[in-house]
Amino acid sequence: MEFPIELTLEQQFRLQNLKAQVQTLSQEEAQEFLLEVLRQMMVKDNLVKHLLKQA
């Protein structure tokens, strides 16, 4: 099974928008943002693992 490793154009656009937004954050806000993104990635990983087990 092959997985795409490139971002779609929509994802690239969203990433550029986020880049512009995070440049204005304080260090504390940036750290909170990073931790929330990491938490969401972990939740997503758990969901994928769960769905793969069900398949």
NUROTOR-526316 format. One record per atom (N, C-alpha, C): residue in one letter; atom name; x, y, z. Coordinates in steps of 0.001 Angstrom, whole numbers. Layout:
<rs>
res  atom  c1  c2  c3
A  CA  X  Y  Z
...
</rs>
This chain:
<rs>
res  atom  c1  c2  c3
M  N  849  -1178  0
M  CA  0  0  0
M  C  895  1242  0
E  N  641  2150  -906
E  CA  1420  3369  -1000
E  C  624  4544  -457
F  N  1292  5385  296
F  CA  643  6544  888
F  C  1220  7814  281
P  N  379  8792  4
P  CA  899  10064  -516
P  C  1682  10786  577
I  N  2826  11332  221
I  CA  3648  12022  1218
I  C  3693  13523  975
E  N  3099  13971  -109
E  CA  3067  15398  -418
E  C  1752  16000  71
L  N  1794  17274  379
L  CA  576  17976  764
L  C  -226  18340  -473
T  N  -1542  18329  -313
T  CA  -2395  18795  -1403
T  C  -2267  20312  -1500
L  N  -2754  20873  -2589
L  CA  -2715  22330  -2733
L  C  -3497  23014  -1613
E  N  -4626  22434  -1249
E  CA  -5428  23005  -158
E  C  -4644  22975  1151
Q  N  -3952  21872  1422
Q  CA  -3156  21773  2640
Q  C  -1997  22764  2621
Q  N  -1363  22946  1473
Q  CA  -282  23916  1350
Q  C  -793  25328  1635
F  N  -1979  25642  1131
F  CA  -2589  26948  1369
F  C  -2878  27151  2853
R  N  -3465  26125  3488
R  CA  -3773  26207  4917
R  C  -2505  26377  5735
L  N  -1441  25687  5326
L  CA  -174  25783  6035
L  C  405  27195  5943
Q  N  310  27806  4785
Q  CA  792  29182  4624
Q  C  -4  30148  5497
N  N  -1317  29930  5575
N  CA  -2153  30777  6437
N  C  -1771  30613  7904
L  N  -1561  29383  8326
L  CA  -1156  29138  9709
L  C  208  29744  9999
K  N  1112  29650  9048
K  CA  2445  30223  9218
K  C  2346  31721  9504
A  N  1508  32399  8753
A  CA  1331  33837  8960
A  C  716  34121  10330
Q  N  -208  33287  10766
Q  CA  -873  33503  12051
Q  C  68  33264  13223
V  N  871  32195  13164
V  CA  1718  31871  14316
V  C  2888  32839  14472
Q  N  3234  33559  13426
Q  CA  4330  34522  13538
Q  C  3995  35657  14494
T  N  2721  35882  14744
T  CA  2312  36976  15632
T  C  2100  36505  17070
L  N  2272  35213  17338
L  CA  2039  34682  18680
L  C  3226  34966  19600
S  N  2909  35104  20882
S  CA  3975  35181  21875
S  C  4553  33774  22058
Q  N  5671  33677  22765
Q  CA  6274  32362  22990
Q  C  5320  31457  23767
E  N  4656  31996  24766
E  CA  3716  31196  25563
E  C  2546  30708  24705
E  N  2006  31598  23871
E  CA  905  31210  22985
E  C  1359  30158  21981
A  N  2575  30303  21474
A  CA  3104  29345  20507
A  C  3285  27971  21147
Q  N  3747  27948  22389
Q  CA  3918  26679  23098
Q  C  2573  26010  23340
E  N  1575  26782  23732
E  CA  232  26236  23941
E  C  -333  25698  22622
F  N  -120  26433  21550
F  CA  -585  26020  20225
F  C  81  24711  19821
L  N  1394  24629  20016
L  CA  2132  23411  19671
L  C  1631  22221  20465
L  N  1424  22397  21755
L  CA  934  21292  22576
L  C  -454  20836  22130
E  N  -1304  21756  21760
E  CA  -2638  21396  21295
E  C  -2563  20647  19966
V  N  -1687  21082  19070
V  CA  -1517  20383  17791
V  C  -1014  18961  18041
L  N  -39  18819  18929
L  CA  481  17486  19244
L  C  -595  16598  19868
R  N  -1415  17171  20742
R  CA  -2503  16402  21354
R  C  -3467  15906  20278
Q  N  -3821  16802  19356
Q  CA  -4736  16425  18291
Q  C  -4138  15352  17381
M  N  -2828  15421  17146
M  CA  -2174  14394  16332
M  C  -2223  13037  17033
M  N  -2060  13036  18346
M  CA  -2129  11789  19114
M  C  -3533  11210  19062
V  N  -4536  12062  19195
V  CA  -5932  11606  19100
V  C  -6175  11005  17714
K  N  -5678  11671  16687
K  CA  -5831  11170  15316
K  C  -5143  9808  15166
D  N  -3923  9673  15722
D  CA  -3216  8384  15673
D  C  -4037  7292  16341
N  N  -4605  7606  17499
N  CA  -5429  6626  18206
N  C  -6646  6234  17384
L  N  -7256  7187  16727
L  CA  -8428  6916  15900
L  C  -8055  6030  14711
V  N  -6940  6315  14062
V  CA  -6493  5502  12931
V  C  -6215  4085  13384
K  N  -5512  3926  14504
K  CA  -5210  2589  15047
K  C  -6503  1837  15341
H  N  -7452  2518  15945
H  CA  -8735  1896  16267
H  C  -9454  1437  14991
L  N  -9477  2289  13991
L  CA  -10156  1946  12731
L  C  -9456  798  12022
L  N  -8132  765  12087
L  CA  -7396  -353  11465
L  C  -7677  -1672  12165
K  N  -7834  -1631  13483
K  CA  -8164  -2844  14232
K  C  -9562  -3358  13857
Q  N  -10473  -2412  13569
Q  CA  -11844  -2784  13234
Q  C  -11960  -3334  11821
A  N  -11003  -3019  10964
A  CA  -11070  -3431  9546
A  C  -10716  -4898  9362
</rs>
